[in-house]
Amino acid sequence: MNNLRQVTMRDITYIDKFREGLRNFHKSADVGIMGILNVTPDSFYDGGINFSVETAIASGLKMKRDGADIVDIGGASSRPGAQSVSASEEWSRVEPVLNGLLDSAPEMNISIDTYRAEVAHKAVKAGAVLINDISAGSLDPELLYAVGEANVPYVLMHMRGRPDNMQIDPRYGDVVSEVKAWFKMKISELSQAGVKDVILDPGFGFGKRQEDNYALLNNLCEFSELDLPVLVGTSRKSMIYNALDCQPSEALNGTTATHAWALERGASLLRVHDVREAREVVALHHHLCTVKSIEKEN
């Protein structure tokens, strides 16, 4: 089984196929779903739920059945105030889940949520096709070059500060303009590092005040001029549960609302805890787009 997986998952042709799929999400009315699979004991919503390898593999396979285009495995929590773990500890959590998922579903698209070059290198070698980095290379200067060398797509996320201090009084003059200018600067840096396919993530909840998060969501279309896919990760975050005065476990309805708003404003991918519900939002949005297209033609 492992030999079969090496041929089907690590072949350049397969990664090229995945890359083309990302472009389709960006250029068409279709929207991709990235399922969140945290294999940590301390993530803000689901920490501990998938900490056992067997449970994590089962959850990842269910996400695929529910309609996830990508499953994003994270072995180190990035919640506000989270403490860092070693690279070896992070990889020890990720590796058996990654291998188990690809043994069960060799065609699965797996992303790795990491800011470490060492983990990214090992994950791509094991079959991952996307690196999702919260730090934009700021926490490990070797990461961008590792991604460029591996020639896999990369999620570029905006974060002010680090997970352990990012929510200590973040301030912006114009958050949308500042994030957009930062994207332009980092895209150039990524190109120099050999990273060819970039997905933009405004970083909801990462060094942002409540009003910053909603300003970014409301003005998501501003990033369209960069002509790159935009990933939105609002799922069950504090921008929702604090606004509704509830717990993350009670924030699914609010999450669904933000997903609908994001799609209306041009999101290409949604990063979610609840795949089936997000897939329903995408399906309904597709019907809305169809009607709009017909009305425009008439």
Backbone as a ProteinNet text record, in pm:
[ID]
protein_1_A
[PRIMARY]
MNNLRQVTMRDITYIDKFREGLRNFHKSADVGIMGILNVTPDSFYDGGINFSVETAIASGLKMKRDGADIVDIGGASSRPGAQSVSASEEWSRVEPVLNGLLDSAPEMNISIDTYRAEVAHKAVKAGAVLINDISAGSLDPELLYAVGEANVPYVLMHMRGRPDNMQIDPRYGDVVSEVKAWFKMKISELSQAGVKDVILDPGFGFGKRQEDNYALLNNLCEFSELDLPVLVGTSRKSMIYNALDCQPSEALNGTTATHAWALERGASLLRVHDVREAREVVALHHHLCTVKSIEKEN
[TERTIARY]
82.7	0	86.3	195.9	280.6	343.5	386.4	445.1	343.2	219.5	113	90.8	90.7	66.6	178.3	301.7	412.2	396.1	345	327.4	211.4	99.1	-21.2	-23.2	42.7	30.3	149.7	267.1	384.7	430.2	360.5	395.1	368.5	458.9	445.1	313.8	271.2	146.3	28.3	30.1	-80.4	-81.8	34.9	41.5	-2.5	34.2	-10.7	-163	-221.9	-367.8	-431.8	-374.5	-424.8	-410.7	-297.5	-271.7	-377.5	-411.2	-512.9	-649.7	-675.9	-801.7	-813.1	-702.7	-702.4	-733.8	-677.8	-704.8	-851.9	-911.6	-1053.8	-1139.7	-1102.2	-1176.4	-1170.2	-1056.1	-1036.2	-1110.2	-1109.9	-1161.3	-1308.5	-1367.3	-1506.2	-1592.1	-1722.7	-1815.6	-1802.9	-1728.5	-1710.4	-1621.4	-1640.3	-1564.2	-1512.7	-1388	-1328.8	-1353.9	-1359.8	-1377.1	-1252.1	-1192.4	-1077.3	-1123.4	-1120.4	-1159.8	-1046	-1076.4	-975.7	-962.5	-843.4	-818.2	-702.8	-736	-635.5	-605.5	-479.4	-438.1	-358.1	-420.5	-358.3	-447.5	-390.6	-472.9	-531	-494	-525.6	-573.1	-622.8	-679.2	-807.8	-843.6	-946.4	-1083.9	-1120.4	-1253.6	-1248.1	-1163.8	-1166.2	-1044	-968.9	-850.1	-879.3	-811.3	-829.9	-925.9	-1017.5	-1117.5	-1050.1	-949.2	-881.5	-736.4	-710.8	-573.9	-526	-616.9	-575.6	-567.4	-471.2	-448.2	-571.1	-629.8	-744.3	-862	-890	-1001	-972.9	-850.2	-814.2	-830.5	-786.5	-801	-948.6	-1027.9	-1171.8	-1234.9	-1195.9	-1251.3	-1211.7	-1085.9	-1041.1	-1113.7	-1136.7	-1209.9	-1354.9	-1414.1	-1551.5	-1557.8	-1458.1	-1454.6	-1455.8	-1377.3	-1373.6	-1510.1	-1574.2	-1707	-1808.5	-1792.2	-1886.1	-1863.9	-1753.6	-1733.6	-1611.3	-1516.4	-1394.4	-1306.6	-1260.6	-1165.9	-1023.6	-998.7	-868.3	-889.2	-802	-802.6	-672.4	-685.9	-572.5	-535.3	-421.6	-378.2	-286.7	-319.6	-236.4	-189.8	-59.3	-4	42.6	18.9	58.2	-48.3	-104.1	-211.1	-160.3	-243.8	-211	-315.3	-392.8	-493.2	-423.2	-495.3	-433.6	-378.5	-252.9	-188.8	-128.2	-137.1	-84.4	67.4	115.1	258.5	313.3	435.9	498	534.5	529.5	581.7	699.3	780.7	898.2	856.8	946.5	920.8	902.1	979.3	967.2	832.5	785	654.2	543.6	554	453.9	448.9	565	567.7	519.7	547.9	502.5	350.2	284.5	138.3	83.9	152.8	103.7	130.5	250.3	293.8	199.4	160.5	75.9	-62.3	-112.7	-244.2	-233.5	-130.8	-106.8	-91.6	-8.4	11.6	-115.7	-188.2	-310.5	-416.8	-431.2	-530.6	-495.8	-368.1	-330.2	-328.9	-306.6	-320.1	-465.4	-558.3	-700.8	-761.1	-710.1	-764.6	-649.4	-578.5	-459.5	-484.8	-611.1	-644.1	-672.5	-666.1	-699.1	-596.8	-646.6	-560.1	-536.8	-412.7	-381.2	-291.7	-333.2	-256.3	-197.9	-83.1	-23.4	-17.5	-77.5	-79.5	45.2	149.6	276.4	351.6	436.4	525.7	670.5	694.7	830.1	873.2	993	1046.6	1064.4	1111.3	1136.3	1008	900.2	773.1	716.7	726.4	676	748.2	880.7	959.7	918.1	906.4	868.7	727.2	637.3	497.7	482.7	550.8	543.1	604.1	713.6	776	681.5	597.4	502.5	373.7	353.3	236	147.9	179.5	100.2	119.3	13.4	19.1	5.4	-2.1	-21.5	35.6	100.6	150.1	70.2	11.8	-68.9	6.9	62.4	155.2	95.5	73	16	114.5	243.5	346.3	405.4	370.2	428.1	580.7	632.4	776.4	849.7	777.7	844.5	896.2	840	880.3	987	1008.5	1115.2	1157.4	1268	1308	1337.7	1352.8	1380.4	1253.7	1139	1014.9	983.4	992.8	955.9	1042.2	1169.7	1258.9	1228.4	1185.2	1145.1	1021.9	928	807	841.8	928.7	969.7	1040.2	1126	1198	1103	1002.5	906.7	808.3	794.2	706.2	561	514.8	374.1	308.7	177.1	107.9	123	98.3	127.9	20.4	-27.8	-122.6	-45.7	-58.8	6.4	-94.4	-73.2	-167.1	-108	-191.6	-149.3	-169.4	-64.5	-72.6	16.1	-34.6	48.2	93.3	223.5	276.5	290.7	288.3	297.2	173.6	146.2	27.5	23.1	139.8	139.1	118.9	126.5	107.5	23	-29.1	-93	-220	-285.5	-409.3	-389.1	-264.1	-236	-239.8	-356.1	-378.4	-328.9	-377.4	-340.4	-408	-336.7	-389.8	-360.5	-457.5	-442.5	-502	-445.2	-508.7	-622.6	-589.8	-687.3	-649.4	-716.8	-674.2	-677.9	-776.6	-787.5	-670.2	-641.1	-529.4	-396.4	-381.3	-255.1	-231.8	-335.9	-321.7	-295.6	-364.5	-343.2	-200.9	-150.1	-12.4	86.9	58.1	145.6	144.3	26.4	18	107.4	99.7	179.4	328.2	372.1	512.4	553.3	470.9	505.7	497.8	407.5	397.8	528.3	586.7	716.2	824.7	823.1	920.5	905.7	782.5	757.1	808.2	787.7	835.1	986.7	1057.1	1202.8	1246.5	1161.1	1192.4	1152	1090.6	1052	913.9	832.4	695.8	606.5	541.9	471.6	320.3	263.2	117.1	81.1	18.2	-8.4	-157.8	-204.2	-341.2	-335.4	-418.5	-417.9	-516.6	-474.3	-560	-544.4	-650.9	-640.1	-610.2	-624.3	-588	-689.4	-814.1	-918	-882.8	-881.2	-851.7	-704.2	-618.2	-474.4	-419.4	-412.6	-366.9	-468.2	-596.6	-703.9	-803.2	-854.3	-966.3	-1095.7	-1203.9	-1333.1	-1367.4	-1351.8	-1386.9	-1295.5	-1170	-1078	-1124.7	-1166.4	-1213.3	-1332	-1427.3	-1546.3	-1518.6	-1422.3	-1382.1	-1319	-1235.4	-1174	-1278.9	-1372.5	-1477.6	-1564	-1602	-1688.2	-1619.4	-1487.8	-1411.9	-1326.1	-1367.4	-1289.3	-1262.6	-1357.6	-1342.6	-1224.3	-1174.7	-1058.9	-935.6	-930.6	-812.7	-818.2	-929.9	-944.4	-843.5	-799.3	-704.2	-569.1	-543.3	-418.8	-424.5	-544.6	-566	-512	-540.1	-501.8	-620.5	-628.2	-737	-733	-850	-860.2	-927.1	-858.5	-910.6	-966.7	-1083.8	-1146	-1157.6	-1101.5	-1105.5	-1169.4	-1301.6	-1374.6	-1438	-1425.7	-1502.2	-1493	-1607	-1624	-1526.3	-1474.8	-1374.4	-1438.2	-1350.5	-1397.3	-1474.1	-1444.5	-1519.9	-1667.8	-1697.8	-1836.8	-1889.1	-1819.8	-1877.6	-1873.5	-1777.2	-1780.3	-1893.5	-1915	-2023	-2160.1	-2172	-2300.6	-2310.9	-2204.8	-2202.2	-2234.6	-2158.3	-2178.1	-2042.5	-2042.8	-1921.6	-1889.9	-1763.1	-1730.9	-1820.2	-1858.7	-1944.8	-2084.2	-2121.2	-2252.7	-2246.4	-2131.8	-2109.7	-2125.1	-2189.8	-2205.1	-2295	-2407.5	-2498.2	-2430.6	-2358.3	-2284.4	-2176.6	-2111.7	-2010.3	-2072.8	-2188.7	-2257.3	-2288.6	-2329.4	-2357.3	-2230.8	-2118.9	-1995	-1949.4	-1974.6	-1939.7	-2021.2	-2149.8	-2234.5	-2186.7	-2154	-2103.7	-1971.6	-1884.7	-1754.8	-1770.3	-1862.5	-1884.2	-1936.2	-2024.2	-2077.5	-1967.5	-1860.9	-1752.8	-1630.1	-1644.6	-1540.4	-1446.6	-1478.5	-1392.2	-1378.3	-1257.8	-1231.4	-1234.7	-1195.7	-1193.4	-1241	-1307.3	-1348.9	-1276.2	-1212.6	-1145.6	-1239	-1285	-1399.5	-1382.2	-1450.9	-1462.4	-1575.9	-1680.1	-1804.6	-1821.5	-1771.2	-1761.3	-1898.4	-1984.6	-2114.5	-2194.2	-2195.6	-2271	-2212.5	-2080.3	-2016.1	-2044.5	-2045.6	-2076.5	-2218.4	-2310.4	-2447.1	-2450.2	-2371.4	-2364.2	-2314.5	-2211.6	-2156.6	-2260.8	-2335.3	-2437.2	-2545.9	-2590.7	-2693.5	-2638.9	-2515.9	-2454.4	-2444.2	-2417.9	-2411.7	-2546.3	-2657.1	-2789.7	-2811.4	-2766.7	-2779.8	-2700.3	-2580.1	-2496.5	-2559.9	-2622.3	-2687.7	-2798.9	-2881.2	-2990.5	-2935.3	-2830.7	-2770.4	-2718.9	-2659.2	-2606.5	-2718.1	-2828.4	-2943.1	-3001.3	-3015.6	-3071.4	-2980.5	-2850.7	-2756.5	-2766.1	-2784.7	-2797.7	-2925	-3029.9	-3158.3	-3159.8
-120.5	0	125.8	126.2	244.9	275.1	169.5	192	251.5	201.9	255.3	402.3	435.5	574.2	665.4	618.4	701.4	738.3	645.8	672.7	768.9	745	822.3	956.8	972.2	1095.6	1188.6	1135.6	1221.5	1249.4	1193.9	1217.4	1363	1422.9	1563.3	1586.5	1489.7	1504	1521.3	1450	1462.2	1601.8	1651.3	1785.6	1890	1870.5	1961.7	1959.6	1841.9	1830.1	1905.5	1892.4	1964.9	2115.7	2157.3	2298.8	2353.8	2277.6	2321.3	2331.8	2240.7	2248.7	2376.9	2420.7	2546.3	2663.4	2660.4	2768.2	2768.8	2650.9	2643.5	2705.6	2682.7	2746.1	2897.7	2946.5	3091.4	3152	3082.1	3139.9	3110.9	3017.3	2979.9	3008.4	2978.3	2998.8	2888.1	2782.1	2673.4	2721.4	2664.1	2702.4	2575.9	2577.9	2462.5	2462.3	2341.9	2324.4	2257.7	2322.7	2266.6	2227.4	2099.8	2052.3	2064.6	2111.2	2130.9	2004.2	1947.2	1827.6	1855.4	1905.5	1936.2	1811.9	1770.2	1652.2	1700.2	1790	1855.7	1839.4	1857.8	1851.6	1987.2	2096.4	2229.2	2330.7	2287.5	2383.2	2442.4	2563.6	2640.7	2574.9	2504.3	2443.5	2292.9	2228.6	2081.4	2016.7	2091.9	2035.1	1910.6	1802.6	1676.6	1581.3	1632.4	1545.5	1443.8	1487.9	1400.1	1373.5	1371.6	1353.6	1209.7	1113.3	975.2	954.5	875	854.2	794.1	694	625.5	720	801.3	895.7	1000.9	1048.5	1149.9	1096.9	974.6	916	901.2	853.3	839.1	974.6	1077.5	1210.9	1264.8	1243.5	1289.7	1221.7	1092.6	1019.4	1065	1095.5	1147.6	1284.4	1367.9	1497.9	1479.4	1385.1	1359.5	1313.7	1223.7	1176.2	1289.7	1383.6	1495.3	1603.6	1592.4	1687.7	1775.8	1744.2	1824.3	1799.4	1906.5	1896.1	1880.1	1932.3	1928	1899.1	1818.8	1800.6	1860	1954.8	2031	1978.4	1909	1848.8	1945.4	1970.4	2057.1	1986.6	1989.1	1921.6	2014.9	2146.7	2244	2352.8	2378	2476.3	2617.3	2695.7	2835.9	2929.3	2878.6	2963.3	3077.1	3188.1	3298.1	3250.8	3284.4	3245.4	3107	3037.7	2901.3	2899.9	2798.7	2780.5	2687.4	2714.1	2636.1	2495.5	2399.5	2265.2	2243.3	2144.5	2118.8	2063.1	2075	2020.8	1869.9	1802.8	1657	1616.4	1690.8	1662.2	1688	1798	1829.3	1719.3	1676.5	1574.3	1439.3	1409.1	1281.4	1274.4	1388.8	1392.1	1380.6	1446.2	1455.3	1328.5	1274.1	1166.2	1046.5	986.9	867.3	896.3	1017	1053.1	1073.7	1144.1	1164.2	1031.6	943.8	812.9	729.6	734	655	701	831.3	883.6	845.9	858.2	827.1	677.8	596.7	452.9	415.6	485.3	456.6	523.4	641.4	718.3	784.4	710	763.1	887.8	909.6	1025.6	1151.1	1143.2	1256.5	1368.4	1492.3	1610.1	1651.7	1643.2	1676.1	1799	1892.7	2011.5	1994.3	2055.5	2053.8	2196.5	2215.6	2344.5	2352	2415.3	2423.8	2549.2	2597.5	2708.6	2662.8	2532.9	2479.5	2412	2448.5	2389.3	2239.1	2195	2052.7	1971.2	2019.3	1948.3	1953.4	2069.3	2083.7	1989	1981	1893.6	1747.6	1704.7	1565.3	1536.6	1633.4	1612.6	1599.5	1685.6	1677.2	1545.9	1506.8	1379.3	1263.1	1276.7	1169.7	1176.7	1284.7	1289.7	1412.1	1507.3	1630.8	1712.6	1787.7	1864.2	2014.7	2058.2	2200.2	2230.1	2345.7	2391.4	2514.8	2509.5	2617.5	2676.8	2796.3	2855.5	2981.3	2982.9	3100	3216.2	3190	3289.6	3360.6	3318.5	3376.3	3367.1	3263.5	3241.7	3317.5	3391	3473.1	3392.4	3274.7	3193.9	3090.7	3067.2	2979.5	3029	3101.7	3161.2	3059.9	2933.2	2830	2776.6	2807.5	2746.1	2783.1	2910.1	2952.4	2884	2868.4	2801.1	2651.5	2593.3	2451.9	2432	2523.9	2515.8	2534.9	2633.4	2655.4	2534.8	2472.9	2354	2238	2224.8	2115.4	2139.2	2265	2301.6	2262.6	2295.7	2273.5	2408.5	2418.2	2543	2577.7	2705.8	2760.5	2860.1	2847.9	2944.3	3052.4	3175.2	3291.7	3362.9	3355.4	3414.8	3536.1	3637.9	3757	3736.2	3762.8	3759.5	3869.7	3949.4	4048.7	3990.7	3973.3	3913.1	3763.2	3695.8	3551	3499.2	3368.8	3317.5	3351	3361.4	3386.6	3534.1	3624.5	3766.9	3844.4	3776	3845.4	3922	3882.4	3950.2	4053.4	4089.1	4192.6	4328.5	4389.3	4524.5	4545.2	4464.2	4490	4617.8	4697.2	4824.3	4842.2	4898	4929.2	5066.5	5134.6	5255.9	5220	5140	5088.1	4943	4853.2	4713	4652.7	4687.9	4628.9	4673.5	4803.5	4854.6	4800.6	4790.1	4742.7	4595.5	4513.6	4371.3	4352.5	4430.8	4419.4	4459	4566.2	4608.1	4502.4	4442.2	4336.2	4215.8	4178.8	4068.5	4095.7	4216.3	4249.9	4233	4279.1	4266.4	4120.1	4040	3899.7	3816.3	3849.5	3776	3788.5	3908	3928	3845	3841.5	3763.3	3614.2	3568.1	3427.2	3390.9	3480.4	3455.6	3438.2	3519.4	3508.9	3377.6	3321.3	3194.1	3074.5	3100.7	2992.3	2936	3004.4	2959.3	3011.4	2920.4	2957.5	2972	2897.7	2898.6	2941.5	3057.8	3118.1	3135.8	3101.5	3124.7	3228.7	3330	3437	3409.4	3432.8	3418.4	3545.5	3627.4	3751.7	3730.9	3609.4	3580.6	3628.5	3589.4	3626.8	3575	3666.5	3627.9	3623.1	3650.3	3645.3	3787.7	3843	3980.2	4079	4054.2	4140.6	4167.4	4290.7	4322.2	4277.3	4276	4235.8	4317	4450.1	4535.4	4512.7	4473.2	4442.5	4318.9	4218	4095.5	4122.1	4201.4	4226.9	4324.4	4413.7	4501	4418.4	4321.4	4234.5	4149.4	4096.6	4014.7	4098.4	4217.5	4302.2	4348	4364.1	4415.1	4307.5	4183.9	4072.4	4090.2	4151.1	4169.4	4259.1	4336.6	4422.5	4341.3	4216.2	4134.3	4072.1	4089.9	4030.2	4087.4	4212.1	4273.3	4201.7	4122.6	4046.5	3920.2	3885.8	3774.1	3641.4	3615.6	3489.3	3436.3	3304.7	3249.9	3306.2	3328.4	3379.2	3273.6	3235.9	3139.6	3216.1	3174.7	3238.3	3135.7	3170.1	3081.6	3151.5	3153.9	3215.9	3112	2985.9	2879.7	2880.5	2906.8	2899.7	2989	3093.5	3178	3281.9	3351.3	3447.5	3563.1	3598	3703.3	3667.9	3539.5	3493.1	3471.6	3390.1	3355.3	3470.2	3560.9	3679.1	3773.1	3788.2	3875.2	3821.8	3689.8	3627.1	3589.2	3616.1	3583	3435.5	3351.2	3206.8	3138.1	3006.6	2926.5	2881.5	2846.4	2795.2	2678.6	2595.4	2481.4	2523.8	2649.5	2701.5	2797	2802.4	2904.9	2855.7	2742.5	2691.1	2780.5	2825	2908.7	3039.8	3101.6	3222.7	3198.2	3084	3047.2	3038.4	2976.2	2962.2	3098.8	3192.8	3328	3391.4	3379.6	3439.6	3371	3242	3172	3225.2	3247.1	3300.7	3439.9	3523.4	3657.6	3649.5	3557.2	3542.8	3501.5	3409.4	3364.6	3479.3	3560.7	3675.3	3775.9	3774.2	3870.6	3810	3690.6	3636.4	3533.3	3474.5	3370.7	3252.7	3197.8	3081.5	2950.7	2956.9	2839	2877.2	2782	2796.9	2692.1	2736.4	2643.5	2623.3	2499.4	2478.4	2357.8	2363.7	2247.4	2155.9	2214.8	2143.2	2136.1	2028.2	2018.9	2010	1924.5	1904.6	2034.4	2106.1	2230.9	2336.1	2341.3	2436.3	2399.8	2271.4	2226.8	2267.3	2266.9	2311.4	2460.1	2540.7	2683.8	2704.5	2631.1	2642.5	2602.9	2496	2450.5	2556	2616.7	2719.3	2844.6	2876.5	2991.7	2968.9	2846.3	2813.4	2840.8	2804.4	2832.8	2982.9	3058.9	3204.3	3261.4	3211	3258.1	3224.7	3108.7	3068.4	3165.3	3201.3	3295.9	3432.5	3476.1	3605.6	3606.3	3494.7	3485.2	3491.8	3423.2	3426	3565.4	3631.2	3765.9	3863.8	3844.3	3931.5	3915.5	3791.6	3765.2	3825.1	3829.1	3884.5	4036.8
0	0	0	79	83.1	-52.5	-125.4	-256.9	-353	-346.3	-430.9	-398.5	-269.3	-228.5	-279.3	-277	-322.3	-469.3	-549.2	-691.1	-713.5	-643.6	-673	-604.4	-487	-411.9	-427.5	-456	-461.2	-603.2	-699.3	-837.5	-874.1	-952	-990.8	-1065.1	-1144	-1218.5	-1124.1	-1012.3	-916.7	-854.7	-817.6	-759.1	-861.4	-987.7	-1092.9	-1105.6	-1090.7	-1096.2	-980.5	-863	-746.6	-767.9	-822.7	-850.4	-946.8	-1048.1	-1143.8	-1077.6	-982.8	-909.1	-828.6	-769.3	-695	-787	-906.5	-1002.4	-1042.5	-1052.9	-1087.4	-978.3	-851.2	-741.7	-754.5	-797.1	-806.1	-924.6	-1036.6	-1160.6	-1186.1	-1111.8	-1137.7	-1016	-1030.1	-918.5	-815	-847	-751.4	-636.5	-519.4	-400.6	-333.8	-291.6	-226	-76.6	-20.1	124.1	180.8	279.9	351.7	491.7	522.4	654.2	753.8	874	978.8	1062.2	1063.9	1142.8	1239.2	1356.6	1458	1541.5	1538.5	1615.1	1736.2	1810.8	1925.4	2048	2166.9	2287.3	2327.4	2254.7	2307.4	2203.7	2087.5	1992.7	2050	2004.5	2075.4	2074.8	1967	1960.2	1975.5	1897.5	1891.3	1955.2	2035.4	2097.6	2178.3	2146.1	2217.4	2149.7	2068.8	2004.2	1914.5	1839	1743.4	1783.2	1913.9	1959.7	1942.8	1941.3	1914.6	1763.6	1720.7	1578.1	1510.8	1574.4	1514.2	1496	1596.6	1587	1480.1	1473.1	1374.6	1232.4	1208.9	1075.3	1039.4	1133.5	1108.9	1079.1	1151.6	1129.4	992.6	953.8	823.4	709.1	722.2	618.4	611.4	726	726.9	658.5	683.1	615.1	463.3	415.7	272	222.8	294.3	254.3	255.5	349.4	361.9	257.6	181.5	73.2	83.2	171.3	180.4	58.1	-2.6	-113.5	-61.4	58.2	121.8	270	329	474.2	527.1	620	672.7	811.4	820.3	946.2	1020.6	1148	1230.5	1356.4	1381.7	1497.9	1607.7	1590.5	1693.1	1697.8	1813.2	1826.3	1797.6	1728.3	1702.6	1762.4	1859.1	1923.3	1998.3	2021.7	2097	2231.1	2257.7	2382.1	2380.3	2266.8	2259.5	2277.7	2347.2	2366.9	2259.4	2217.4	2110.9	2158.3	2064.8	2090.6	1995.9	2023.1	1940.4	1804.7	1708.2	1574.9	1579.6	1662.4	1671.5	1730.2	1830.6	1888	1786	1713.9	1611.1	1505.8	1455.8	1351.6	1404.3	1530.1	1586.1	1591.2	1601.3	1599.1	1456.4	1363.9	1226.1	1146.2	1158.4	1069	1064.6	1178.1	1168.4	1110.1	1131.9	1076.4	925.8	883.2	740.5	668.5	721.9	658.8	659.4	771.6	781	683.2	666	571.4	428.1	392.2	254.7	227.8	328.9	311.4	284.1	350	333.9	210.9	176.3	63.7	-11.8	-98	-165.3	-248.2	-287.8	-370.9	-288.9	-156.7	-71	-84.5	-88.6	-87.4	57.1	100.8	240.1	246.5	330.3	361.9	502	525.5	658.5	711.7	827.6	895	982.8	929.7	1002.9	964.3	1054.2	1020.6	1021.2	1026.3	1035	904.8	857	734.9	749.9	865.6	888	873.8	934.6	927.8	786.1	722.2	585.8	491.1	502.1	415.1	432.3	556.8	582.5	533.6	550.5	512.3	361.2	286.4	140.1	92	153.2	116.3	142.3	246.3	280.9	200.5	124.1	37.7	48.5	135.1	144.1	16.6	-22.3	-147	-124.6	1.6	31.3	169.5	183.4	312.7	353.6	471.9	526.8	645.5	626.4	723.3	784	915.7	981.3	989	969	1000.7	880.1	758.7	636.7	637.4	699.6	703.2	811.9	896.6	997.4	1116	1140.7	1255.8	1221.3	1092.1	1045.8	907.7	897.5	769.9	660.8	695.7	595.9	530.1	587.7	539.4	395.2	361	225.6	120.5	151.2	55.8	47.9	159.5	159.2	71.9	80.4	-2	-148.7	-177	-314.7	-373.9	-295.2	-342	-364.9	-278.6	-292.4	-406.4	-448.9	-559.4	-532.3	-411.3	-377.1	-347.2	-361	-327.1	-179.3	-149.5	-17.1	23.6	147.2	202.1	277	227.8	287.1	377.1	508	602.7	671.9	690.7	762.8	912.8	988.5	1134.5	1188.8	1279.2	1346.9	1480.3	1496.5	1617.8	1606.2	1720.3	1730.2	1803.2	1794.1	1864.3	2012.9	2077.1	2221	2256.4	2156.3	2189	2087.8	1986.3	1874.5	1912.5	2020.7	2058.6	2170	2195.9	2294.9	2225.2	2226.2	2174.3	2030.9	1934.1	1794.1	1744.3	1664.9	1615.9	1467.1	1394.9	1253.3	1226	1124.6	1076.5	982.8	880.1	783.2	758.7	827.5	826.8	687.2	606.6	472.7	385.6	385	304.8	353.3	484.1	539.2	508.6	518.8	487.4	338.1	254.8	110.2	72.2	129.5	101.5	148.7	263.5	316.3	222.1	170.3	74.2	-46.6	-100.8	-218.7	-190.4	-75.1	-37.7	-25.1	42	66.1	-61.4	-151.2	-277.7	-354.7	-353.7	-419.1	-351	-220	-145	-174.5	-183.5	-213.8	-352.4	-446.8	-583	-584.3	-508	-499.9	-435.7	-348.3	-282.8	-368	-483.9	-573.9	-550.7	-469.5	-444.3	-557.4	-628.8	-752.3	-735	-644.6	-630.5	-489.4	-477.6	-347.6	-327.2	-208.6	-164.5	-53.4	-60.3	37.9	149.9	272.9	390.6	474.8	487.7	564.8	712.9	762	900.7	1002.1	984.1	1079.5	1218.7	1316.6	1453.9	1488.9	1392.5	1417.8	1423.3	1544.1	1559.3	1504.6	1531.5	1483	1595.8	1598.1	1685.7	1618.4	1695.7	1640.5	1516.4	1525.7	1412.3	1293	1317.5	1208.1	1131.6	1205.2	1141.4	1049.2	1095.7	1014.7	901	920.4	809.3	697.5	734.2	634.3	563.3	638.9	578.3	483.7	527.8	446.2	318.2	322.9	207.9	142	154.2	99.6	-50.7	-119.2	-263.8	-298.6	-202.1	-226.7	-266.1	-222.9	-251.5	-391.2	-460.8	-593.4	-692.7	-670.7	-763.8	-761.9	-659	-652	-736.9	-783.9	-877.1	-824.5	-696.8	-633.8	-554.9	-534	-452.3	-310.7	-253.5	-116.9	-29.6	77.2	174.2	293.9	339.6	456.1	568.4	683.8	800.2	918.6	921	1033.1	1124.5	1091.3	1155.9	1308.3	1372.1	1518.1	1595.4	1531.9	1596.6	1689.2	1762.8	1862.5	1799.9	1674.8	1608.8	1598.9	1608.5	1605.8	1746.9	1825.4	1955.8	2055.6	2041.9	2128.6	2089.1	1959.3	1911.9	1951.6	1959.3	1993.2	2139.6	2216.2	2358.5	2380.8	2311.5	2324.3	2324.8	2326.7	2325.2	2182	2153	2019.7	1977.4	2073	2041	1996.3	2023.8	1987.2	1868.1	1800.9	1699.1	1555.7	1535.7	1398.9	1314.3	1370.1	1292	1251.5	1345.5	1313	1209	1218.9	1119	980.8	972.5	844.1	784.2	868.1	818.8	760.4	830.3	778.9	650.7	638.9	515.1	398.2	419.2	312.4	270.6	368.6	336.5	261.4	301.7	236.5	90.7	64.2	-73.2	-158.9	-103.5	-177.4	-210.4	-134	-152.6	-218.3	-275.4	-361	-302.4	-187.9	-130.9	-226.6	-233.7	-319.1	-241.5	-114.3	-28	111.1	177.1	315.2	398.5	507.5	599.5	718.8	740.2	827.9	919.5	1033.9	1121.3	1077	1018.8	987.7	836.1	777	631.8	566.5	615.6	550.6	547.7	658.5	664.5	569.5	561.2	469.7	325.1	296.2	159.7	120.7	215.9	188	154.2	226.6	196.1	53.1	14.8	-120.4	-224.1	-197.2	-292	-311.7	-203.1	-213.4	-282.9	-254.1	-320.1	-470.7	-510.2	-652.6	-719.2	-653.1	-708.4	-723.4	-624.4	-629.6	-746.5	-766	-876.6	-1012	-1019.4	-1143.8	-1179.9	-1081	-1104.6	-1144.1	-1076.4	-1110.1	-1253.1	-1293.9	-1429.9	-1532.9	-1506	-1598.3	-1609.1	-1493.1	-1493	-1566	-1553.6	-1621.7	-1773.1	-1818	-1960.6	-2016.5	-1934.1	-1980.5	-1968.8
[MASK]
++++++++++++++++++++++++++++++++++++++++++++++++++++++++++++++++++++++++++++++++++++++++++++++++++++++++++++++++++++++++++++++++++++++++++++++++++++++++++++++++++++++++++++++++++++++++++++++++++++++++++++++++++++++++++++++++++++++++++++++++++++++++++++++++++++++++++++++++++++++++++++++++++++++++++

